[in-house]
């Protein structure tokens, strides 16, 4: 069976190709009755719009790159960033975009993030997480490709952050409400902006609350996952002989 074109749909519905295009791309003035009739036909026949034609007409790829620089070492099973990626995917798909993961190496082909983005002709890129000191990320952010992030702070990059200080404050308050007087911090890798910021907030808030810092007062986990946190906490407890009674 040959693939239907927009002209085949228009002929079958006795409408102009322009009207079909308006309905598919959700623009222009078309009556609700006509719109519903066409959408029902499309669903029943399995018609899929020609993406290549859309790209040529708009000069956009309708593709957004996702850079997930996995310094967490646990990939897409990450309990926080996996949720961000999923919600981002759901939203952009409603807006008519696809997402593609941007990697450093694919098979034997190794390129920078920027080179892969240009290769994929993405309209923009979401940098989910990563080491803000990496040359690959800096090169991408400084390029003409629009970039946003959920974790990295640097010039030319629009980012959305959680309130790290408030989170640390809530954690300390909860520990104090349970009667704890000796509080230490297990932090994720300090190459991450978020963990670096949270450790600073912990030290600052402890001073404001006039709670003495233990020695050592923090332990850095080697990864973001639960195992990394457990191992860091174990190392901290092993140093308990250094902690004040």
C-alpha positions, 0 to 999 in steps of 0.5 A: 500500500502506497503512503498517502499524501496530503493531496490524497487526503484532500481529494478523499475529503473533497477539501483543499490541501491548504485546509488539510494542512491547517488542520494537521498543523493546528493553525488557520480558521477551520470549522470545528465540524470540518476539523473533526471530520478530517481528524477522524479520517486521518485516525482511521486511515493512519495518515502521517504527515510528511516530516521532510516537507514540513522541514523544507517549508519552515526551515526548521528541523522540529527536533530538539537535542537533549544532552544528558552528560551522565556524570551520575553513572546511572543513566536514564534510571536517574530518579530525578533527571529521568522525570525531567526528561520525560516531562520535557518530552511530553511537552515538546511533543504536544508542540510538534517537536521530536527529541534526539539524544546528543552523544559524544560517540556513536559507533566509531564516530566521535564528535563534540556535542556541538558537532552532533547538534549541527549534524542532527540540525536541531533547533535547540538543545536541553542540557539536562545535567553535566560538568559545567567545566567540560569543554564540550558543554561550554562550546555548545553553550557559546554557539548559535544554537539556543540552549537551556539547562536544568542544572548548569549555570554559565553565561549565555545559558538560560537555566531553571534551578530548584531552590537548593538552599531551601531544600538544605534548610528543610533537611537541617530543620527536620534533623533538629526536630528529631533531636540531632545535634551532630549533623554532617552532609553527604553530597553528590559529586562536586563537579555538579553545580547543584551539589556544590551549591548545596554544600555551601548552603549547608555550611552557611546555614549551620553557621547561622544556626550557631551549630558547630561543624563536625570534622569532617562535616561532609563526604562526597559521593562518587556518583548520584545513585543510592549506592553512591550515597550509601557508600559515602555515608559509610565512609563518613561513619568510619571516620566517627573516631574523629567526630566529637562526642 
